[in-house]
Amino acid sequence: MYLPSGHAESSIEALFALIKENPLGVLTTAIQSPSFPLLQSSHIPWVLDVFSTDPDTPVKGRLRGHMAKQNPQAKAIIEALTAADSQSTSQLQQDVMILFTASYHHYVTPKFYTETKPVSGKVVPTWNYAAAQVYGKATIYYDSSSSETSEYLSQQVHDLSRMCETSIMGYTGQDERPGPWKVADAPDRYVDILKKNIIGIEIAIENIGGKFKMSQEMGVGDRNGVIEGFSNLGSDIGQKMSAVVKERGEMKDAAKMAWKQK
């Protein structure tokens, strides 16, 4: 990921927050195979376990997910592990990458740049967005006959369902809200059959980076034009983008002021 200083997010805590708010990440692998493409990607919802927000910590957390065995990417992973004569639980030799993108992103028209456009016209369109990228080693649970695989998948599916039901759907069972759906609500035999058709994936987060590209590099006049332009769209995403551009601009200004006062 290209991380220019004006957009790069140095706070691991902020990047972890982005992942928790946007758990659908794109897993990318690069595995040499006679049967499948070298590069493959899949959208997977992840459970994030945070260990540390210290940049110097070797493993800062882990991501836990699962994937259908019929997915060609899963087949390539299993093929690589089998060729390496691995056991039921094994670590891929190749690093993997997971990309998370915030739900709020939007095209930015040059018409928003109310300061520069009328004076010189030297403005072009762009796209505002926020994203986080994780690199690490993947431990794979793929042997359906293994108790370790069964236990991992049971815990992962339970934790993922609970996270999505409560955090995303708001089904907490409190304040007159409905209670969450639970894995235990489905027949045990049905769940066991489904578990045999998925693999578990656990990523040790060794490196994480990200950005908030939210017009914070623009001058105050142009930035205010972007804030007003998004607000005037009259949509939920427009209001969200307006708020984030304003927040990120204020953060940049505060950091610049603090640096000057040193």
N, C-alpha and C positions, 0 to 999 in steps of 0.2 A: 504494500500500500504506500502510495506517495504521501508523505507527511511533511508538508511545508510548515515552517515554524509558526506561521500565523494561524494555522488550523489545527496543528497537532495537540492532542490532549495528553498531558503528562501524568494526570491523576489516574492511577489504576483503580481507585475506588469509583471514580466517575465512569470508567470503562466497564467495570463490573456492573454498575447500576444500569448502564445501557443494555448489557446482555440480559440482565434479569427482566427488564421491561420489554425486551424484544428477543424472546428465547428461540425463535426459529432461525437457525444458522445454517449456512451452506458449507457442508463438509467437502473438502477437495483433497483427493489423493493422487499421487503420481507413482503408479506401480507398473513395472515392466511385466507384460503378460503376452503369451502367444494367442490368447483368446479374446482379450478385452482392450479397449483404448488405454493408452498410458494415463491420460488425465480424465478423471471422472468426478462428478459433483452430485450431491444430493441435499435436498432441504430436510433438515431434521430438527425437531424441538429438543432443547437441551435443558437439563437440570444443572445449575451451577453451584458448586461447593467452594466457598472462599476459604483459603488457608491464610493468606497474608496479602496486604496491599503494599508491602515493602518492595520496591523495584529490584533490590539486591537478593531477594529470596529466590532460590533456584526454581522451585515449583510453587506458584502463587495460588493455585487452586486446581480444580478438575471439572470437566464437563462430562456428564453422563447421558447417553442416548441409546437408541436402538434403531435397527434398520431391517427391512424385510430381506430374508435370505434370497429371494428371487431377484432382488435388485442387482444388476450387473456389477455395480461397485462392490457390493457385498461378496459376490462370487469371485471377483478379482482379489479381494482381501483374503478370503478363505483359501484361494488357490496359492497365494504367496506364502501363507502360513503353512499350508500342507507341504509345499515344495521345500520349505525350510525344516520339515519334520518337527513341527511344533506340537505342543500338547493342546488340550482343549481350551486353555487360556493362554494367550501369547501376545507379545508386543510386536507390532509392525516395525520393521527396520527403518522404513522411511518416515520422516516427519509428515504430519498432516496439517492442514490449515482449515480453520473455520471462520467464516465471515458473517458478521451480524450487521444489519442495517436498521437504523431507527425507522419507525413507522411514519414519522413526519419527514417528508422531503418534497421539494417542489422546484419547478422551473422558475428562473428569475429573468424577467423581461428587462431589457435595457431601459424601458420606459420608467422603471422604478428609480433610476439614478437621476434624481431631480437636480443634483448639483453639477455633475460633470456633463451630462448629455446636452443641456441647453448651451453650454459654453463651448465645448470642443467636439462633441459628438463621438469622442473616442471611448465608446462603451460597446460591449458585446454581451450576448446572453450567457447564462451559466446555470448551474443546478446546485441548490443548497441541500445538504444532507449531513447525517452523522453516521459513523460506522466504527466498528471495532473488529480487529483481526487477531486471532489466536493461533499460535504455533505450538506444537508439542508432540509427544509420543502417544500412540494409541494402543491401549490394551484391548484385545478383542475376546469376547466370550461367545463361542460359536458351536460348541459341542452340546447338543441337546441332551445327551445322556449324562452329562456332568452335573453333579450337585452344585458345584460352584457357579456354573452358568445359570442354572435354574434359580439359585438364590439371588444372584446379581440381577437377573431380569425381573424377578418378582419385586425386588426393592426399587429398581429403576422405574418400572411401570407404575408402581404405587406412588412413588414420590412425584413423578411427572404428572400423573392424574390429579393428585392433590394440589400441586402447584397451579395447574391450569384451571381447575374447578374453583379454587378459592381466589387466586390472584387475578386471573383473567376474566372469569365469569362472575366473580363476586358471590359465589354460592357458599357462604360461610355458615349458614344456619343461625345467624345472629341478626338482631334488629329487623326481624320479619323477612329476612332473606332466605331463600330455599337452601337446604343443606346440599353438600357436594355429592356428586356421583362417586362411588368407590368401586375399586376393582372387585371387592368382595360382593358387590351387587350382581356380578355376572357369575354364571355357573363355573365351578372349579374346573370341570372337564373342558369346558370351552376355552378358558384362560390357558390351560395347559397345552391345548392344541395350538393356540396362537403363539405361545412362547417357543414352541418347537420350530416355528417358521420365521423367527427373527434372531438377529445376533445383537449382543450387547457391545457398546463402544464406550470406553472410558479414556478421556484425553487428559494427560497431565499438562497443565498450562505452564510452559517454560518461558514463553515470550508472548507479550500482548502489546498491541499498539492501536491507535485509533485517532479519529479526527472529528471535529465539529466544524464543518465548512458552512458558516452561517453569516457571510458578508461582514465579519468582524474586521477584515483587513481594509474595508472601504473607509473613506472619510466620513465624518459625522453627518454631513448633509446627505450624501448618497445612502448611508446606512439608515438614516431616518426615512428616506424615501422608500427604501425596501420595507421597513417596518410598517409604514402607512399603506404601501401598496398591497402587502399581504393582508393587512387588516381590512382593507376595502373590498377584498374578494367576497366577503360575506359568507365564507364557508368555515367549517370547523378546522380544516387543515390550514386555511389561511390565518385564522386566529392563533393556532398553535405555532405556525412558522413565524408570525409577527412577534410572539412572545419570546421564542427561542432566539431570534435575531437580536432582539432588545437585550435579553439576558447575556448573551455571548459578547455583545458589544460593550456592555457595562463591565463585564469581567475583564475584557481587554484593556479598557480605559483605567480600571482600578489597578491592574498589574503594571501598566505603564507609569501611573502616578507613583506607585510604591517604589518602582525602580528609580525614578527621578529623585526620590527623597532619600535614597541610600547615600 
